[in-house]
Amino acid sequence: MSTNGPLAGIKVVELGGIGPGPFAGMFLADLGADVLRVDRPENTTEPGRGDPTDVMNYGKRSVVLDLKHPAGVATLLELAGHSDVLIEGFRPGVTERLGIGPHDCLARNPKLVYGRMTGWGQTGPLSTAAGHDITYIALTGALGAIGTVGGPPQIPLNLVGDFGGGGCYLVIGVLAALHAAQRSGTGQVVDASIVDGTAHLLASTFAKLARGAWSDERGVNQLDGGWPFYAIYETADGGHIAVGALESKFYRQLIELLELDVDPADQHDRAAWPRLRQLLTEKFAQRTRDEWAARFEGTDACVAPVLGLTEARKHPHLADRRTLIESHGVVQPAATPRFSETPAARGHAARPVGADTRAALADWGITDIEALITSGAALQTETP
């Protein structure tokens, strides 16, 4: 937690889960919110949970509550009463059955922002079905649009669904609802779903499709590798170079630096593209990735080496901006975006599950903590 971030003073309860929910909690903690992660007793045995590699739980404290125990439910509702935000990532209806759904929590705290993160959304035929990033982005058309011509769709890690269309949109929704609550005094439920968010990310693509500037076929379009001057090429050492010279002035620099025998005026002559792609393929195959990177560094040709995760931190630009940092021996992204007056910051390393139960509950105004622990409604683990 950053005490100076733009969300300093905002209190967030995060019901422990996986993927986009914890990512959203990390994001809010980076921005300065006091994020209290409520874990279940079974989370104490999950491998990796709470150790320094658990980056998405940096900046948070962890308490363990048994939400099947009446006293555990009562404590969670009391926490909601002291909070500005609650975020959860269960399937629709689960928190309602536990007695900690939006109706229950907003009855305790009418200003509460209740953020819900699901794959399919709170309504619809698939709302209660299981799913993962790959299934969510498949249904929206995003997965089908990524890949080479004639080849199968390519999986873009789980960046597009879980974290782009999911966690980021939950944060956006929460911040907007917080703003509304501060003006009106009334909280609300934020229904953030990965399918909705992923579809929203496709706004520009759907606009191109509507005006005939995009084909519903992989690998033939402006931004999917279909245009030879916006594509990836293999280098002499088996590395790759990314080329994004879309604009004519950038394209001119590209062909000049490559010393290609082509007329820059023919950039958009599709009949000339097969030859152009062949020339680019042959040219990039003549040198190593790093040789080409040095050739294009600092130019406007929009060419960059394709780096691995372990290489990226060493690139001079990312190193200068400290885009990737090392904390507790773990290389990870730094807090972002950057603020001139209220800087965001990556907080302390992930805490062991349940290590903060006594202290955090006391800080949040909960009494009779020892009785909760004795009854099994709460669990305090040993702090290593």
C-alpha positions in Angstrom: 0.0 0.0 0.0 1.3 3.5 -1.0 0.3 6.0 1.7 0.8 8.8 -0.9 -1.0 7.3 -3.9 -4.1 8.9 -5.4 -6.3 6.3 -3.6 -4.7 6.9 -0.1 -7.5 6.6 2.5 -9.7 4.3 0.4 -10.4 1.0 2.1 -11.0 -2.1 -0.1 -12.0 -5.6 1.0 -11.0 -8.3 -1.6 -12.5 -11.7 -1.3 -9.6 -14.0 -2.2 -9.7 -15.6 -5.6 -7.5 -16.1 -8.7 -6.7 -14.1 -11.8 -8.4 -10.8 -12.6 -9.8 -10.2 -9.1 -6.4 -10.3 -7.3 -4.9 -8.3 -10.2 -7.6 -5.6 -9.6 -6.8 -5.6 -5.9 -3.1 -5.2 -6.7 -3.8 -2.3 -9.0 -5.9 -0.6 -6.3 -3.1 -1.2 -3.8 -0.5 0.2 -6.2 -2.7 3.4 -6.3 -2.6 3.7 -2.5 -5.8 1.9 -1.4 -5.7 -0.1 1.9 -6.5 -3.5 0.5 -7.5 -6.2 2.9 -7.6 -9.7 1.3 -10.0 -12.1 2.9 -8.8 -15.6 2.4 -10.6 -18.9 3.2 -9.1 -21.4 5.6 -8.2 -23.8 2.7 -6.1 -21.0 1.1 -3.4 -21.6 3.8 -2.2 -24.7 2.0 -2.1 -23.4 -1.5 1.4 -23.6 -3.0 3.0 -20.2 -3.6 0.1 -18.2 -2.0 1.7 -15.5 0.1 5.3 -16.1 -0.9 7.5 -13.4 -2.6 6.6 -14.7 -6.0 2.9 -14.0 -5.4 3.1 -10.6 -7.1 -0.6 -10.0 -7.4 -0.9 -10.0 -3.6 1.8 -7.4 -3.1 0.7 -4.4 -1.0 -2.2 -6.2 0.7 -2.7 -7.7 4.1 -4.3 -11.1 4.5 -6.9 -12.3 7.0 -8.6 -15.7 7.1 -12.3 -15.9 7.7 -14.5 -19.0 7.4 -17.4 -17.6 5.4 -19.4 -20.8 6.2 -19.3 -19.9 9.9 -22.0 -17.4 11.1 -19.4 -15.4 13.0 -17.2 -15.3 9.9 -20.1 -13.9 7.8 -20.9 -11.4 10.5 -17.3 -10.2 10.5 -17.2 -9.9 6.8 -20.4 -7.7 6.9 -18.8 -5.6 9.6 -15.7 -5.1 7.4 -18.0 -4.1 4.5 -19.5 -1.5 6.8 -16.1 0.0 7.3 -15.1 -0.2 3.6 -15.4 2.0 0.5 -15.1 -1.0 -1.9 -15.6 -4.7 -1.9 -14.5 -6.9 -4.8 -15.3 -10.5 -5.4 -14.8 -13.0 -8.2 -17.2 -15.9 -7.4 -19.8 -17.2 -9.8 -23.1 -15.4 -9.8 -25.2 -16.2 -6.7 -22.3 -17.6 -4.5 -22.0 -14.5 -2.3 -25.8 -14.2 -2.0 -25.9 -17.8 -0.7 -23.2 -17.0 1.8 -25.1 -14.0 3.0 -22.6 -11.5 1.9 -24.1 -10.5 -1.5 -24.7 -6.9 -2.6 -28.0 -6.6 -0.8 -26.5 -7.7 2.5 -23.4 -5.5 2.2 -25.2 -2.4 0.9 -27.7 -2.7 3.7 -24.7 -2.3 6.1 -23.0 0.4 4.0 -25.2 2.3 1.5 -22.1 4.1 0.0 -20.3 0.8 -0.7 -19.0 0.0 -4.2 -19.5 -3.7 -4.7 -17.3 -4.9 -7.6 -18.1 -8.2 -9.2 -15.6 -9.9 -11.5 -16.8 -12.9 -13.6 -16.1 -14.4 -17.0 -19.6 -14.4 -18.5 -21.3 -11.7 -16.4 -24.0 -11.8 -13.8 -26.7 -12.6 -16.3 -27.1 -14.6 -19.5 -27.3 -18.3 -20.5 -23.7 -19.0 -19.6 -23.5 -16.8 -16.5 -23.1 -19.8 -14.1 -20.9 -21.9 -16.4 -17.2 -22.5 -15.8 -14.7 -20.9 -18.1 -11.2 -19.5 -18.6 -9.6 -16.7 -20.5 -9.4 -18.8 -23.6 -13.1 -19.5 -23.7 -14.2 -16.0 -22.9 -12.1 -14.4 -25.7 -13.1 -17.2 -28.1 -16.7 -16.2 -27.8 -16.1 -12.5 -28.4 -14.3 -12.9 -31.7 -11.0 -11.7 -30.3 -9.3 -15.1 -30.3 -10.5 -15.8 -33.8 -8.9 -12.6 -35.1 -5.4 -13.4 -33.9 -3.2 -15.6 -35.9 -1.6 -16.1 -39.4 -3.6 -16.6 -42.6 -4.6 -20.2 -43.0 -3.4 -21.1 -39.5 -5.2 -21.7 -36.2 -6.0 -18.9 -33.8 -3.0 -17.9 -31.5 -3.4 -17.7 -27.8 -2.3 -14.2 -26.5 -1.4 -15.5 -23.1 -4.3 -14.5 -20.8 -3.6 -10.8 -21.3 -6.6 -9.9 -23.4 -9.3 -11.6 -21.3 -8.3 -12.0 -17.7 -6.3 -8.9 -17.3 -7.2 -6.5 -20.1 -11.0 -7.2 -20.5 -11.3 -8.4 -16.9 -9.2 -6.9 -14.1 -8.6 -3.5 -15.8 -12.3 -3.0 -16.4 -13.1 -3.9 -12.8 -10.7 -1.2 -11.7 -12.2 1.3 -14.1 -15.7 0.4 -12.9 -14.8 0.7 -9.3 -13.1 4.1 -9.7 -16.1 5.4 -11.6 -18.5 4.1 -9.0 -16.4 5.6 -6.2 -16.6 9.0 -7.9 -20.4 8.7 -8.2 -20.7 7.6 -4.5 -18.6 10.5 -3.3 -21.0 12.9 -5.1 -24.3 11.2 -4.4 -23.7 9.3 -1.2 -25.0 6.1 -2.8 -23.0 3.1 -3.7 -23.8 0.5 -6.4 -22.9 -2.8 -7.9 -20.3 -3.0 -10.6 -20.9 -6.0 -12.9 -17.5 -6.4 -14.7 -17.3 -9.4 -17.0 -14.4 -10.6 -19.2 -16.6 -11.1 -22.2 -18.0 -7.5 -22.0 -14.5 -6.0 -21.4 -12.9 -8.0 -24.2 -15.7 -7.0 -26.6 -15.1 -3.4 -25.5 -11.4 -3.7 -26.3 -12.5 -4.6 -29.9 -14.2 -1.3 -30.5 -11.7 -0.1 -33.1 -11.7 -3.5 -34.8 -15.5 -3.5 -35.1 -15.5 0.0 -36.4 -13.0 -1.1 -39.2 -15.2 -4.1 -39.9 -18.3 -1.9 -40.3 -16.7 0.3 -42.9 -15.1 -2.5 -44.8 -11.6 -1.8 -43.6 -11.3 -5.2 -41.8 -11.8 -8.7 -43.1 -13.2 -11.3 -40.7 -10.3 -13.5 -41.6 -7.1 -14.0 -39.7 -3.8 -12.7 -41.0 -4.9 -10.5 -43.8 -5.6 -7.2 -42.1 -3.7 -4.1 -41.1 -2.9 -5.0 -37.5 -2.8 -8.8 -37.6 0.3 -9.3 -39.7 -1.5 -9.2 -43.0 0.3 -6.1 -44.2 4.0 -6.8 -44.8 5.1 -3.5 -43.2 3.3 -4.4 -40.0 4.6 -7.9 -39.3 7.2 -10.0 -37.6 10.3 -11.3 -39.4 12.9 -13.9 -38.4 16.5 -12.9 -38.1 19.8 -14.8 -38.9 20.1 -16.1 -35.3 16.6 -17.3 -35.0 15.4 -14.2 -33.2 12.6 -11.9 -34.4 12.1 -8.3 -35.4 8.8 -6.5 -35.1 8.0 -4.0 -37.9 5.2 -1.4 -37.5 5.9 1.1 -40.3 2.3 1.9 -41.1 2.5 5.6 -41.9 4.2 6.6 -45.2 7.0 8.7 -43.5 7.9 5.7 -41.3 7.7 3.3 -44.2 10.2 5.5 -46.1 12.7 5.3 -43.3 12.2 1.5 -43.2 13.0 0.9 -46.8 15.9 3.4 -46.7 17.5 1.8 -43.7 17.1 -1.6 -45.2 18.3 -0.4 -48.6 15.4 -2.1 -50.4 14.9 -1.6 -54.1 11.2 -0.6 -53.9 9.3 2.5 -54.7 7.9 4.0 -51.4 4.9 5.3 -53.4 3.8 1.7 -53.9 3.4 1.1 -50.2 -0.3 0.3 -50.5 -0.2 -1.5 -53.8 -1.4 -4.9 -52.7 -0.2 -6.5 -55.9 3.3 -5.5 -54.9 3.0 -7.0 -51.3 4.1 -10.6 -52.0 7.4 -9.3 -53.4 7.8 -6.8 -50.6 7.2 -9.5 -48.0 9.7 -11.7 -49.7 12.3 -8.9 -49.8 11.7 -8.1 -46.1 12.0 -11.8 -45.2 15.3 -12.2 -47.0 16.8 -8.9 -45.7 16.0 -9.5 -42.1 17.4 -13.1 -42.4 20.9 -11.6 -43.2 21.7 -10.2 -39.8 21.0 -11.1 -36.1 18.2 -9.6 -34.1 20.5 -7.5 -32.1 22.3 -6.2 -35.1 19.0 -5.1 -36.6 18.0 -3.6 -33.3 21.1 -1.5 -33.2 20.5 -0.4 -36.8 17.0 0.9 -36.1 17.4 2.1 -32.5 16.2 5.7 -32.1 14.8 5.9 -35.7 11.2 6.5 -36.7 11.0 3.3 -38.8 9.0 1.7 -35.9 11.1 -1.4 -35.7 12.0 -3.2 -32.4 13.5 -6.5 -31.4 11.1 -9.1 -30.0 12.5 -9.6 -26.5 11.9 -12.4 -24.0 10.6 -11.7 -20.5 14.0 -12.0 -18.9 15.6 -9.7 -21.5 13.0 -6.9 -21.4 14.2 -5.4 -18.1 17.7 -4.9 -19.5 16.6 -2.8 -22.5 17.9 0.7 -22.0 14.5 2.4 -22.3 12.7 0.1 -19.8 15.7 0.3 -17.5 15.8 4.1 -17.6 12.1 4.3 -16.7 12.3 1.4 -14.2 9.3 -0.2 -16.0 10.3 -3.6 -14.5 11.7 -3.6 -11.0 13.0 -6.2 -8.6 11.4 -6.5 -5.2 12.2 -9.3 -2.7 14.2 -11.0 -5.4 11.3 -11.1 -7.9 11.4 -9.2 -11.2 7.9 -7.6 -11.7 6.2 -4.6 -13.4 6.4 -1.3 -11.5 3.2 0.4 -10.4 1.6 2.4 -13.3 0.4 4.9 -14.5 2.6 7.6 -13.1 1.3 10.6 -11.2 3.1 13.9 -10.7 1.7 14.7 -7.2 0.5 11.4 -5.8 2.9 8.7 -7.0 1.7 5.1 -7.2 4.0 2.4 -5.8 4.3 -1.3 -5.5 3.8 -2.2 -1.9 5.3 -4.8 0.5 5.6 -8.4 -0.6 2.7 -10.7 -0.4 1.9 -11.7 3.2 1.4 -15.3 4.2 -2.2 -16.2 4.2 -3.8 -15.3 7.5 -0.6 -13.6 8.9 -2.5 -10.3 9.5 -5.8 -11.6 10.9 -5.4 -10.1 14.4 -3.7 -6.8 13.5 -5.7 -6.0 10.4 -9.1 -6.8 12.0 -8.2 -4.6 14.9 -7.2 -1.8 12.5 -10.5 -2.1 10.7 -12.5 -1.8 14.0 -13.4 -5.4 14.6 -13.7 -6.4 18.3 -13.8 -9.8 20.0 -11.1 -11.1 17.7 -9.9 -13.7 20.1 -13.4 -15.1 20.3 -13.5 -15.3 16.5 -10.2 -17.2 16.4 -11.3 -19.6 19.2 -14.6 -20.4 17.5 -12.8 -21.2 14.2 -14.5 -18.3 12.4 -11.1 -16.6 11.9 -7.6 -18.0 11.7 -4.3 -16.4 12.6 -1.3 -18.1 11.1 2.2 -17.7 12.3 4.2 -15.0 10.7 7.6 -16.3 9.4 
